[in-house]
Amino acid sequence: MRENKKTIIIVFVAPIVVLVLSTAIYMLFISDFRGYDSTSTRFIHSLDFYENSSPGSTFFIGDSQIREDINCNIIDSLHGVAANYSPCFNLGIEGMSSLQYALIQKKIIDAGPKHVIIGVSPLFFSEGINSNKNLFFFMGERRIMPDATLNSLLNSDEKKSLTMNSYLRALYKRRFILPFYESVIRSTLGKRSGQSLPDKNSADDAYFSSTSSGVYSEFKSSFLYTNAQTEEELQKKLDSPELLSPFNNSNNRERESFDYLISNLYNSSIILTVVSMPLNPLLVEILNEQSLSEYKSFLYHICTKNQIECIDLTSSFSQDQFIDLTHLNAEGRNSLSKYFFEKLITIEENFSALTSSPSTFPTLIPRFSESADNPVLNSTQDYILEIIETIK
């Protein structure tokens, strides 16, 4: 009889004890787990940055095009130690959408930037191309909640990600654990074989070493793409139907979010500039003309409504200055960064003139050339090419 009781205890109680202990151990482990992918880590650090940065800086925000195409070290070095200079920070996040930027707009505004440059393209507004759902989860961890306007644009999964309890967040983190330890194993094997592999936590190292000295080096120049894609790889991407009309395929909520974001930043007395980022001529060539026209008309409407500067760099770089369809190589990045060094001075001078003399207001109206049928952004291609020649 006693043996039967022992058997019952082993069969029924032991699994419960094991389950409770394993759950407790997992919860303790996951509470300190920070082995996220590089994009998630960068996003978390950007939230810290917004909360701790000094007012009066220049922020570049957008998706991976901003992250890869802007070198704030170049812009800072060209400005030198000018008394009225605004330090430059590259806060581009791969896959981050206008809806997600709208959700963190208060953090951006509270950081007190002098100037915010927002980089976009037709692909930026397409959720089928530009997307990172994990960012909603990390916003939820920071208790970033939508207002009524943005809440109406969120789907049920996104609302769930923003409002998870501790247990659900612990379960969600499981998706990061296996990739993290796989990267650790690959890194270990690579070191043993003498290969140089990227460190999964290099972003953490750069961030914490830089914040201790008060300089956020991670947000000066953080480039992850270095190898140019082959013609075969480029062609495979060009064959994707989504690329033909990315703006037509974009969700209306992304456009609404962008409009909402721009309006709130503008109403916070921040100097705003919207930039249509460079695209590889191979991509521009296949873009549906109607889709591109609608995209530029949308930007025209946003910029004229808020009376802010808009710059069109869509076709301002040659094919040999790209590593893929949307990201510039080192030469292109340096050219674009030097262009912005001069452009920022002009825009900020115009803004100062506006605040001191309302009669100068027309200088701030976006410089567009407008046809009877379709408004298009002013092209700065000649100026970019001039800078490229200077660099060479």
HUBELDA-V891743 format. One line per field, one symbol per residue. ss: DSSP state (H for helix, E for strand, L for the rest). psi: psi as a letter, one per 40 degrees, with the letter a starting at -180 (. if undefined). burial: b if it has 9 or more other C-alpha atoms within 8 Angstrom, else e. A space follows every 10 residues. Layout:
ss=???
psi=???
burial=???
This chain:
ss=LHHHHHHHHH HHHHHHHHHH HHHHHHHHHH HLLLLLLHHH HHHHHHHHHH HHLLLLLEEE ELLHHHHHHL LHHHHHHHHL LLLLLLLEEE LLLLLLLHHH HHHLHHHHHH LLLLEEEEEE LHHHHLLLLL LLLHHHHHHH HLLLLLLHHH HLLLLHHHHH HHLLLHHHHH HHLHHHHHHH HHHHHHHHHH HHLLLLLLLL LHHHHHHHHH HLLLLLHHHL LLLLLLLLLL HHHHHHHHLL HHHLLLLLLL LHHHHHHHHH HHHHHHLLLL EEEEEELLLL HHHHHHLLHH HHHHHHHHHH HHHHHHLLEE EELLLLLLHH HELLLLLELH HHHHHHHHHH HHHHHHHHHH HHHHHHLHHH HHHHLLLEEE LLLLEEELEL HHHHHHHHHH HL
psi=dddddddddd dddddddddd dddddddddd dehffiiddd dddddddddd deiiieihhh iaadddddeh hddddddddb fhdehhihhh fhhhehiddd dddedddddd efidhhhhhi idddeheedh igdddddddd defhiiaddd deeiiddddd deeiiddddd ddedeedddd dddddddddd ddeeihiihd eddddddddd ddeehgddfd hghdhdhhii ddddddddeh ddedgdddei iddddddddd ddddddeefh hihhhhiiih dddddehhdd dddddddddd dddddefihh hhedfeiide eieaeehiad dddddddddd dddddddddd ddddddgdee ddeehhgihh iddhhiihhf dddddddddd d.
burial=eeeeeeebbb eebbbeeeee eeeeeebeeb eeeebbbbeb bbbbbbbebb beeeebbbbb bbbbbbbbbb bbbbbbeebe eeeeeeebbb bbbbbbbbbb bbbbbebbbe bbbbbbbbbb bbbbbbbebb bbeebbbbbb eeebeeeeeb beeeeeebbe bbebeeeebb eebeebbeeb eebbeebeeb beeeeeeeeb eebeebbeeb beeeebbbbb beeeeeeeee eeebeeebee ebbbbbbebb beebbebbbb bbbbbbeeeb bbbbbbbbbb bebbeebeee bbbbbbbebb ebbbebbbbb bbbbbbbbee bbbbbbbbbe ebbbbbbbbb beeeeebbeb bebbeeeeeb beebbbebee eeeebbbbbb beebbebbee ee
